[in-house]
Amino acid sequence: MVDNCPADTTTASLVAGYPEIEYVLEPRPGLDTARNRGLHAATGEIIAFTDDDAQVEEGWLDALRANFDDPLVAVVTGLTLPKSWRQKPSSGSSKRTVSCAASRAKNTISAR
């Protein structure tokens, strides 16, 4: 978990309670800087990015991982929707409900 240019130690203290999560401090601000720091620190075969204000659906990581069962798949992306689009509209609202499961909203890039 990369903590990008934090104002205090709140995140570091929280993550310290979860020994299975590695905390990485990146003092330089910027999304690209944080992601590059995460790539540098990563030791696994698959790297997944999300953001501190994102709420992933249940099964999101498993759905992404399953795509790599195909040895020709190199990169997987998915649809990102604002949370308000996934909520049911209030009565009388004309807003449509949009919902998608990570396993159905995937794009794969392969060497084919």
N, C-alpha and C positions, 0 to 999 in steps of 0.2 A: 504494500500500500504506500503510494507516494504522497507525502504531505507537501504541497507546493506553496512555498513562501508563507508559512503560517504566521499569524499575529501573536500566537501564544502556544503553549504546550498542551492544550486541551486534547487534540487528536492523539498526540504521542502518549498521553496518560491513558486515554481510552483504549488504544490499541495494545498497550502493555498488558492489559487484562486478557488478551487473546494470544497465547504463545504460538498458535498455528499461523498467525499473520505476521509477516515481516514488515516492520515500519522503516520507511526510507524517507529521510528529510531531503528536500530539494529547496535550497534557500533562494534560488533565482526564480522570479515569477514567469509564468507563461505556460500555456497548455503544451506546446511543442517541447519545451524544456522538461516539463514534468513527465511527459510520455517517453521522451528519450532517456531520462533517468531511470524510469521503470523498465524500459527495454534493456538497459545496461545491467540492472540489478537482477533481472529475471533469470531463473535457473530451470524453469519448466519447458516442456515442449510446446505448450500452447499459451499464448498471452491474450488476455481479454481486457478491454478498456471499458470503463464506465466513468461516471462523474459523481461528485459528491451530492448533487441534487437530483440524480437519476434514481428511479425506482424500477428495478428489473422485475419481470414477471417470473413466477415460480417456474423452474425448469429451464430458464434462460441459458445458464452455463452448460447444462447437459445437452441442450439443443444445439448450441454452437459446437461443442466438442464432438458430437455425433457426426458432423460433416467431415471431420478429419479421418473417419474410418476409410474414406476413399483416398488412397495414397497420392492421387493427382491433385487433390485440393490443397492449396497453399494459403488462401486467405478466405475468411468468412465475414460478411457484414450482415447487419439486420436493420429493419425498419425502426426508426425512433419516432414516437408520437408524444405530443404533450399529454400529460396526465388528464387534463380536462377533456380531451377527445375520447378517452376510454371510459369516462363516467357517463352514466345514463342521464339524459336530459330531464330537467324538472318538468312537471306536468304543464302543458301548454307551450312548451318550448319547441321550436322547429329544428333545433340542432340534431344532427344524426349521431348515433353512437357508432364509434369505430373501435374495433377490438381486433387484436391479432396475437397469435401465439408465436413465440420466437421460432419454433420449429417450422412454421409456415411462412415466416417473413425473413427469408434468408436469401442471400446471394452468395454464390461461391465463385472463386477465381481459381482456375486450374490450368495445368500445362497441356490440356487437350487441344 
